[in-house]
Amino acid sequence: MLSHLEETEWDPDSYAVGLVRLRDELHEATRALAAARRGTKVLVPGAKAF
């Protein structure tokens, strides 16, 4: 596993963009979960209506 990482060129900009996307997705998921617990509906981009 580590040998693969050592051979791969690391791009800090794409890594940062990935972290920002992950943060945003986690924020949206947390918001939807909180709304579900309250019994309210929240529109989440890319999610199916429930």
N, C-alpha and C positions, 0 to 999 in steps of 0.2 A: 504493500500500500504506500509506504513512504517513498519507495524508489520511484513510483509513478508520479508522486508529487514533486520530487526533485527534478524529474525530467521535463515537467510541464512549466512553461513560462508563466509566471505569476503577474497578473495585471491588477494593480491596486485599485484602479478606477472601476473596473468591472466588478471587483469584489465589493467595493463600497456601494455601488448601484444595487448589487444583489442584497446587501444587508438592509438598505433602505426599503427595497421592495418587500423583503421579509418582515420588516418592522411594520410596514403599512398593512400587509395581509394579516399579521397577528392582531393589529389594532382593530381592523374590521371584524375579524372573527370574535374578538373579545366583546365588541359592541353588540354583535348579533347574539352571542350567548347571554349577555346581560339582558337584552331585550326579550329573549325567549324565557328567561327566568321570571321576568316581570309580566309576561303574557302579552307583550306588544309586538307589533310587526315592524321590522326595520328592513329597508331595501339595501341589500349588499350587492355591489357590482359583481357579476359573474356567478352569483349563487342562485339556486332554484328557490322559488317561493315555497314557503311551508306554512 
